[in-house]
Amino acid sequence: MFKVFYFCLIFVSVFLTHVFIISYEFNKDTKVKMRNISKDITNIDFVKLEKKQEFTPKVESIEKNKKQKKVLKKVVKAKKNIEKKIKINKEEVVENNRKEQPKQQVNKSKDKIEQKRLVKNQEDNSIEKKHINLYISYIRSVVEKNKFYPRIAKVMKLQGDCLVKLKVLSNGKIEKIEFEKKTNYKVLNNSILKIFKNIQNFKAFPKEISKSYLTFRLPISYKIKG
């Protein structure tokens, strides 16, 4: 009985010793491996971080530089295009002005000629109008000199006003006579027609009157004085 117990004790102690040795070795190897792994991981992380820190800014700066260069190229190109258009527009304006100058000068000269012509026509018209008025005054004076009062009309004290329309040619010939307004008495109307029959012709138009004939209205009045 005692031998069996002793044998069991020895067996247990040996077993425990082996177990302890094995566990110790295992733990030792594990610690060493963990240390190596942790070192490797730490080193790798630092390297990566350093590389990222070094590489990322460079890439970003390069990209930024590229974008800036592209934008700058576009700006420069746009500026050149604008300057080119401005230059072309200036050249066109200068060319148009150069072409327009002769036209403007021609137009100015035409305007001056037209103004002179109008002024001359106005002067001629005013001169002609003046001579027409003088000629009409002459006709009235001639009519008044040739007017006579019929004796029967005087005795009967007949009075009246009439308006005669005359057409006189440039040579002074009376071409047409008509009443626009007659007197109330036939004897007076007949005496008016005899006035122009006795006159027959007036003097010819002066050279200042360019018309081939004149048509005008002439009032004639018969009144007994006193």
QUIHU-V878747 format. One record per pair of residues at least 12 apart in sequence whose C-alpha atoms are under 10 Angstrom apart, sorted by sequence separation. I is the first residue (numbers start at 1). J is the second residue. D is the distance in whole Angstrom. If there is no record, write none. Layout:
i: {I	I}
j: {J	J}
d: {D	D}
This chain:
i: {165	166	164	165	166	179	164	165	179	163	164	165	178	163	164	165	177	162	163	164	162	163	164	162	163	177	161	162	163	161	162	160	161	162	174	160	161	174	159	160	158	159	160	174	175	158	159	162	173	174	175	158	161	162	173	174	160	161	164	172	173	174	192	158	159	160	164	172	173	192	158	162	166	171	172	173	192	171	172	173	153	169	170	171	172	139	168	169	170	171	172	188	153	168	169	170	171	188	152	153	169	170	171	152	168	169	170	150	168	170	180	183	149	150	175	179	180	181	182	183	149	170	174	176	178	179	180	183	148	150	170	173	174	175	150	170	171	172	149	169	170	171	172	148	149	169	170	147	148	168	169	170	147	168	169	146	148	167	168	169	147	148	167	168	146	147	166	167	168	143	146	147	166	167	145	146	165	166	167	144	147	165	166	143	146	164	165	166	142	143	146	164	165	142	163	164	165	143	163	164	143	162	163	164	142	162	163	161	162	163	161	162	142	160	161	162	160	161	159	160	161	139	159	160	138	139	158	159	160	138	158	159	157	158	135	157	135	154	135	153	154	135	154	135	153	132	147	149	131	132	135	147	148	149	131	143	147	149	131	132	144	131	132	143	144	128	130	131	132	136	140	128	129	130	132	135	136	139	140	128	129	136	140	127	128	136	127	128	132	136	125	128	124	125	124	125	124}
j: {177	178	177	178	179	192	178	179	193	178	179	180	193	179	180	181	193	179	180	181	180	181	182	181	182	196	181	182	183	182	183	182	183	184	196	183	184	197	183	184	183	184	185	199	200	184	185	188	199	200	201	185	188	189	200	201	188	189	192	200	201	202	220	187	188	189	193	201	202	221	188	192	196	201	202	203	222	202	203	204	185	201	202	203	204	172	201	202	203	204	205	221	187	202	203	204	205	222	187	188	204	205	206	188	204	205	206	187	205	207	217	220	187	188	213	217	218	219	220	221	188	209	213	215	217	218	219	222	188	190	210	213	214	215	191	211	212	213	191	211	212	213	214	191	192	212	213	191	192	212	213	214	192	213	214	192	194	213	214	215	194	195	214	215	194	195	214	215	216	192	195	196	215	216	195	196	215	216	217	195	198	216	217	195	198	216	217	218	195	196	199	217	218	196	217	218	219	198	218	219	199	218	219	220	199	219	220	219	220	221	220	221	202	220	221	222	221	222	221	222	223	202	222	223	202	203	222	223	224	203	223	224	223	224	202	224	203	222	204	222	223	205	224	206	224	205	220	222	205	206	209	221	222	223	206	218	222	224	207	208	220	208	209	220	221	206	208	209	210	214	218	207	208	209	211	214	215	218	219	208	209	216	220	208	209	217	209	210	214	218	208	211	208	209	209	210	210}
d: {6	7	7	5	9	10	6	6	10	9	5	6	9	6	6	9	8	7	5	7	8	5	8	5	7	8	8	5	9	7	5	8	6	9	8	5	9	9	8	7	10	8	8	9	10	9	8	9	10	7	9	8	9	8	7	6	8	10	9	9	5	7	8	9	8	9	10	5	6	10	8	9	10	8	4	8	10	8	5	8	9	9	10	7	4	10	9	9	9	4	7	10	7	8	10	6	6	8	8	7	8	5	9	10	9	8	9	8	9	10	8	10	10	7	9	9	10	9	10	9	8	9	10	9	10	10	10	9	10	10	9	9	10	10	7	7	9	9	8	9	5	8	10	7	9	6	5	8	8	9	4	8	7	6	6	10	9	7	5	9	9	8	6	6	9	6	8	4	9	9	6	9	6	7	9	8	7	6	9	9	10	6	6	7	8	8	4	7	10	8	7	6	6	10	7	5	9	10	6	6	8	9	4	7	8	6	6	7	5	9	6	6	8	9	4	9	6	6	8	5	8	7	5	7	9	9	8	5	10	9	8	7	9	8	10	7	9	10	9	10	9	8	7	8	10	9	9	7	9	9	9	10	9	9	8	9	9	9	9	9	8	7	7	9	10	9	9	7	10	9	7	9	9	9	10	10	10	9	9	6	8	8	9	7	5	10	9	8	8	9	9	9	8	9	9	10	10}
